[in-house]
Amino acid sequence: MVEPVLRTMALILGAQVAALAALERATPRTGRGIWLAPRTNAPKRATELWFLRYAAVWIGAFALIIGLGLYERFTAWTYL
């Protein structure tokens, strides 16, 4: 049996995904990429790509820490 807290969390996550999907569909398409700087501005584009990769590493690290329960073994020094 699914606990009420898990059901509530699943409903919240589902609502967030539905809201993001609705916003994605409502955003007009321009036919060009809107996430990165154009290739004509190579330094800015390279910096943006670096930050995207850096963010993926941090998200992965936090996912491992939470998923494996490593935070339970952390000490005061670990949080520094």
TAMODA-V856191 format. One record per backbone hydrogen bond with DSSP energy under -0.5 kcal/mol. CO is the residue of the C=O (numbers start at 1). NH is the residue of the N-H. E is the energy in kcal/mol with one decimal. If there is no record, write none. Layout:
co: (CO CO)
nh: (NH NH)
e: (E E)
This chain:
co: (3 4 5 6 7 8 9 10 11 12 13 14 15 16 17 18 19 20 21 22 23 38 40 41 42 43 44 45 46 47 48 49 50 51 52 53 54 55 56 57 58 59 60 61 62 63 64 65 65 66 69 70 71 75 77)
nh: (7 8 9 10 11 12 13 14 15 16 17 18 19 20 21 22 23 24 25 26 27 41 42 45 46 47 48 49 50 51 52 53 54 55 56 57 58 59 60 61 62 63 64 65 66 67 68 70 71 69 72 73 74 79 80)
e: (-2.1 -2.5 -2.6 -2.4 -2.2 -2.3 -2.5 -2.5 -2.2 -2.2 -2.4 -2.4 -2.3 -2.4 -2.4 -2.4 -2.4 -2.4 -2.2 -1.7 -1.1 -2.0 -0.6 -2.2 -2.7 -2.0 -2.4 -2.4 -2.2 -2.3 -2.1 -2.2 -2.7 -2.5 -1.8 -1.9 -2.1 -2.7 -2.3 -2.4 -2.5 -2.3 -2.2 -2.5 -2.7 -3.0 -2.6 -1.5 -0.9 -0.7 -1.4 -1.8 -1.0 -1.3 -0.9)
